[in-house]
Amino acid sequence: MNIYDELNLKKLINAAGTYTVIGGSKMSETTLDKMNEAARSNVEIKELQNAIHNRLAALTNNESCVISAGAIVGIYLCLASAISMKYKKQFKHLTKSEIEKAEIIMFKAHRNPYDRSIGLIGCKLIELGFANTIDIVDEETFEQAFTENTCAVFYLPSSEGGWVAPGALDLKTTIQVSKKHHVPVIVDAAAQLPPKSNLWHFTKELGADAVVFSGGKYLKGPQSTGVILGKKDLLDWVSRHNFPNYDIGRMHKISREELVGIYNAVKEYVLSDEEEEGNQATWIVNDLIQEFDKSNCFTFESSYPNEAGQPMPRAKMIIQSSKINVELVRDYLLSKENPIYTKIDNGYIYINPMMLSLEEYKIVKASLLELQEELK
């Protein structure tokens, strides 16, 4: 019996995207096999970390790599390590007053529920600008924010159509100014894959000191992992603080199975055919548009990029009938024998093909046709 059947839980068809609340993405059979292999033997965790970190750094064209317990822990470790690097001593040896006066610069437009890990550090957050297009922070204003206590700059890259608000200085200029002050820039790119070139774009091409990706989103690794890539000097400090060392990262443990899982997932992603995956997503969106073109119930249009600003299309449902609303559609799809999970975003239902196999898409399409028939 399947474990979800045993627990009396319904398995979802994911037509929403890589959302944490439904487990992110699904791992490949090869990744699952490798994790099973890892579980069957013991190994020195530090040796395993070193081997995987070195291979992933080379694979992604970066100086260094560290695997963390999720992207949010990766951000936490990077910022804490930037403070340690400033004081030249491990975080566990810093005094409360040293930590409290340490400053992290961040644009107010980049504040979000995922940055709460900064508060756990106990440092001072310096917010610049506003989350809108009025009085956008310019280079001069940004430069004036640096003090003798500035330890790092934390940045969320934005893209047209993504969820990050306007109002921040561009990343290239942010990095250039920060380098003048010898302050590291840490980039939160948790959901910024694809394209796979982002694995080295922020660091090798733009010069950021570290970039953090979620392991359980488009990388299709264990959801509880994060991938930190970047400069060796900063990531050496991250490694000192990371588990299994007795410092702030000790409580954020990652199993040997997860380490092996994310290693294999990144390998597969780097070798994947990004163009083919994009073409399949586009085909699904276009097929929905054509199938329901004449419908009096609902039609579809292409929405690009998707909700996270990734370069993949979604199918945006346009309600045409007064008999239904987006909540009814969402609940109807969830009530099917093969429940389909969708998200309501800004008042619209979207069918996101990012995590849909072609077989799953057939079920989604059939369910939508059944709803249309019932509404006639």
C-alpha positions in Angstrom: 0.0 0.0 0.0 1.2 3.5 -0.9 2.2 5.5 2.3 -0.3 8.2 1.4 -3.1 5.6 1.0 -2.1 4.2 4.4 -2.4 7.6 5.9 -5.7 8.3 4.1 -4.2 11.3 2.2 -4.9 12.2 -1.4 -2.0 12.5 -3.8 -2.1 15.9 -5.6 -1.5 16.7 -9.2 0.6 19.9 -9.0 -0.7 22.5 -11.5 0.5 25.4 -9.3 4.3 25.4 -9.2 7.0 24.6 -6.7 5.1 25.7 -3.6 6.5 24.7 -0.2 3.0 24.0 1.2 2.6 21.0 -1.2 6.2 19.8 -1.0 7.8 21.8 -3.7 8.8 19.6 -6.7 9.2 15.8 -7.1 12.6 14.1 -7.1 13.7 11.9 -10.0 13.9 8.1 -9.6 17.6 8.3 -9.9 17.9 10.9 -7.1 15.7 8.7 -4.9 17.8 5.7 -5.7 21.0 7.5 -4.8 19.4 8.6 -1.5 18.6 5.0 -0.7 22.2 4.0 -1.5 23.4 6.7 1.0 21.1 5.5 3.7 22.6 2.0 3.6 26.0 3.0 4.8 27.7 5.3 7.3 30.2 7.9 6.2 32.2 10.8 7.7 29.8 13.7 7.2 32.5 16.3 6.8 34.2 14.2 4.2 30.9 13.8 2.3 30.3 17.5 2.5 33.7 18.4 1.2 33.4 15.9 -1.7 29.9 17.2 -2.7 30.7 20.9 -2.2 33.9 20.7 -4.3 32.1 18.8 -7.1 29.1 21.1 -7.2 31.3 24.2 -7.2 33.1 22.9 -10.2 29.8 21.8 -11.9 28.3 25.3 -11.5 31.4 27.4 -12.3 31.8 28.7 -8.8 34.7 29.0 -6.4 32.9 27.3 -3.6 29.6 25.6 -2.6 27.9 24.8 0.7 24.7 22.8 1.1 22.4 24.2 3.8 19.1 23.0 5.5 16.9 25.0 3.1 17.4 28.3 1.4 16.3 30.3 4.4 19.1 28.7 6.5 21.5 29.4 3.7 20.7 33.1 4.0 21.0 33.0 7.8 24.4 31.3 7.6 25.7 33.7 4.9 24.7 36.8 6.8 26.0 35.5 10.1 29.3 34.5 8.4 29.6 38.0 6.9 29.5 39.3 10.4 32.1 36.8 11.6 34.3 37.7 8.6 34.1 41.3 9.6 35.2 40.6 13.2 37.5 37.8 12.2 36.2 35.3 14.7 33.6 32.5 14.7 30.0 33.5 15.5 29.9 31.6 18.7 32.7 33.7 20.0 31.0 37.1 19.2 29.6 39.1 22.1 26.0 40.3 22.2 27.1 43.9 21.7 29.3 43.0 18.7 26.3 41.3 17.0 23.9 44.0 17.8 26.0 46.8 16.3 26.6 44.7 13.1 24.6 46.2 10.2 23.0 44.4 7.2 21.8 46.7 4.4 18.6 45.8 2.6 16.2 47.6 0.3 12.8 48.0 1.7 11.4 46.8 -1.6 13.0 43.4 -0.9 11.4 42.8 2.5 9.4 39.6 2.6 8.2 36.8 4.9 11.3 34.7 4.1 13.8 37.2 5.5 12.8 36.6 9.1 16.0 34.6 9.5 17.8 37.9 9.7 16.1 38.7 12.9 17.4 35.5 14.4 21.0 36.7 14.0 20.4 39.7 16.3 22.1 42.2 14.1 20.8 45.6 12.9 18.9 45.8 9.6 19.3 49.0 7.6 16.4 49.4 5.2 16.7 51.8 2.2 14.0 53.3 0.1 10.4 52.2 -0.4 8.5 49.4 -2.0 7.3 51.4 -4.9 8.6 53.6 -7.8 8.6 56.8 -5.8 12.1 58.1 -4.7 13.9 54.9 -5.9 17.3 54.5 -4.2 20.1 55.9 -6.3 23.8 55.1 -6.2 24.6 58.1 -4.0 22.0 57.3 -1.5 23.1 53.7 -1.3 26.7 54.7 -0.9 25.9 56.9 2.1 24.3 53.9 3.9 27.7 52.3 4.5 29.3 52.7 7.9 32.2 51.1 9.8 29.6 48.6 11.1 28.3 47.5 7.7 28.9 43.7 7.4 26.8 42.7 4.3 24.2 43.7 1.7 21.3 41.4 1.3 19.6 41.5 -2.2 16.6 39.9 -3.9 16.9 39.9 -7.7 13.7 41.0 -9.4 12.5 40.3 -12.9 9.6 41.6 -14.9 6.4 39.9 -13.8 7.9 38.5 -10.6 6.7 39.1 -7.0 9.6 41.4 -5.9 8.4 45.0 -5.5 10.1 47.9 -7.4 12.2 50.5 -5.6 15.7 49.0 -5.3 19.0 49.9 -6.9 19.9 47.4 -9.7 22.0 44.5 -8.6 25.0 45.3 -10.8 25.4 48.8 -9.3 24.7 47.4 -5.8 27.6 45.0 -6.2 30.0 47.6 -7.7 29.4 50.0 -4.8 29.6 47.3 -2.2 33.0 46.1 -3.5 34.3 49.7 -3.1 33.5 49.3 0.6 34.8 45.7 0.8 31.3 44.5 1.9 30.0 41.1 0.6 26.7 40.9 -1.3 24.4 37.9 -0.6 21.7 37.2 -3.1 18.5 35.4 -2.3 17.7 33.5 -5.6 15.7 30.7 -4.0 13.2 30.4 -6.9 15.4 31.9 -9.6 15.8 28.7 -11.6 15.4 28.4 -14.6 17.5 29.5 -16.3 20.4 27.3 -15.3 22.8 30.1 -16.1 21.7 31.8 -12.9 23.8 29.2 -11.1 26.8 31.2 -12.1 25.3 34.5 -13.4 25.0 36.3 -10.0 28.4 35.2 -8.7 30.9 34.7 -11.6 29.3 37.2 -14.0 28.0 39.9 -11.7 30.4 39.4 -8.8 28.1 38.7 -5.9 29.9 36.9 -3.0 27.1 34.4 -2.4 23.8 33.3 -4.0 21.3 31.0 -2.3 19.0 28.6 -4.2 16.2 26.3 -2.9 17.0 22.7 -3.4 13.4 21.6 -3.5 12.1 23.9 -6.2 13.2 23.6 -9.8 16.4 21.8 -8.8 14.1 18.9 -7.8 16.1 17.8 -4.9 15.1 17.3 -1.2 12.9 20.1 -0.2 14.8 20.6 3.1 18.0 21.6 1.3 19.5 24.8 0.0 22.5 25.4 -2.3 24.9 28.2 -1.5 27.3 29.1 -4.3 30.0 31.8 -4.4 33.3 33.1 -3.2 35.6 30.9 -1.2 36.5 33.4 1.5 32.9 33.9 2.6 31.8 30.3 2.1 34.7 29.0 4.2 33.2 30.9 7.1 29.8 29.4 6.2 31.3 25.9 6.4 32.7 26.7 9.8 29.3 27.6 11.1 27.4 24.9 9.3 26.5 21.5 10.9 28.1 19.2 12.1 30.3 21.9 13.7 29.3 23.2 17.1 28.1 26.6 16.1 24.9 28.3 14.9 24.4 25.8 12.1 24.5 22.7 14.4 20.7 22.8 14.9 20.2 22.9 11.1 21.1 19.4 10.4 21.1 17.8 6.9 21.2 14.0 6.5 23.7 12.1 4.3 20.7 11.1 2.3 19.7 14.7 1.6 23.3 15.7 0.8 23.5 12.9 -1.8 20.0 13.7 -3.1 20.7 17.4 -3.8 24.1 16.5 -5.3 22.4 14.2 -7.8 19.6 16.7 -8.4 22.0 19.5 -9.3 23.9 17.2 -11.6 20.7 16.2 -13.4 19.6 19.9 -13.7 22.9 21.1 -15.2 22.6 18.3 -17.8 18.9 18.8 -18.5 17.5 20.1 -21.8 16.1 23.5 -20.7 14.8 24.3 -24.2 12.8 21.1 -24.3 11.3 21.7 -20.9 10.4 25.3 -21.9 8.8 24.0 -25.2 6.7 21.5 -23.3 5.4 24.2 -20.9 4.6 26.5 -23.9 2.8 23.6 -25.7 0.6 23.0 -22.6 -0.4 26.6 -22.3 -1.1 26.9 -26.0 -3.1 23.7 -26.0 -5.4 25.1 -23.2 -5.8 28.4 -25.1 -6.9 26.6 -28.3 -9.1 24.0 -26.5 -11.2 26.6 -24.7 -11.0 29.4 -27.3 -14.8 29.3 -28.0 -15.9 28.4 -24.4 -18.7 30.4 -22.8 -17.5 29.3 -19.4 -13.8 30.2 -19.3 -11.0 30.8 -21.7 -7.2 31.0 -21.2 -4.4 33.4 -22.1 -0.6 33.1 -21.7 1.0 34.7 -18.7 4.7 35.2 -18.9 6.9 35.0 -16.9 5.4 33.0 -14.0 4.7 34.1 -10.5 8.3 33.9 -9.4 9.6 35.7 -12.5 10.9 32.5 -14.0 11.1 32.4 -17.8 8.2 29.9 -18.2 4.6 30.6 -19.1 1.4 29.9 -17.1 -2.1 29.6 -18.5 -4.3 32.3 -16.9 -8.0 31.4 -16.7 -10.5 34.2 -17.7 -13.9 33.5 -16.3 -16.7 34.0 -18.9 -19.7 32.8 -17.0 -21.6 34.3 -14.1 -22.2 30.7 -12.9 -18.7 30.3 -11.6 -15.8 32.1 -9.8 -12.2 31.3 -9.2 -13.0 29.7 -5.8 -15.5 27.3 -7.3 -13.0 26.3 -10.0 -10.2 25.7 -7.5 -12.5 23.6 -5.2 -13.9 21.7 -8.1 -10.4 20.6 -9.3 -9.4 19.7 -5.8 -12.6 17.5 -5.4 -11.7 15.2 -8.4 -10.7 11.6 -7.9 -7.2 12.8 -8.9 -7.1 16.1 -7.0 -5.6 19.0 -8.9 -3.9 21.7 -6.9 -4.0 25.3 -8.3 -3.3 28.7 -6.9 -5.4 31.9 -7.0 -3.2 34.8 -7.7 -4.5 38.4 -7.9 -8.0 37.1 -8.5 -7.2 34.6 -11.2 -6.7 30.8 -11.4 -3.5 29.8 -13.1 -2.5 26.4 -14.6 1.2 26.3 -14.2 2.9 23.6 -16.4 6.2 23.7 -14.6 5.7 20.6 -12.5 3.1 18.8 -14.8 4.0 15.7 -16.7 2.1 15.2 -20.0 0.1 12.4 -18.4 -0.9 14.7 -15.5 -1.8 17.4 -18.0 -4.2 15.1 -19.7 -6.0 14.7 -16.4 -6.1 18.4 -15.8 -7.5 19.1 -19.3 -10.1 16.3 -18.9 -11.2 17.8 -15.6 -11.6 21.3 -17.1 -13.6 19.8 -20.0 -15.9 18.1 -17.5 -16.4 21.3 -15.6 -17.2 23.1 -18.8 -19.8 20.4 -19.7 -21.4 20.6 -16.3 -21.8 24.4 -16.6 -23.5 24.2 -20.0 
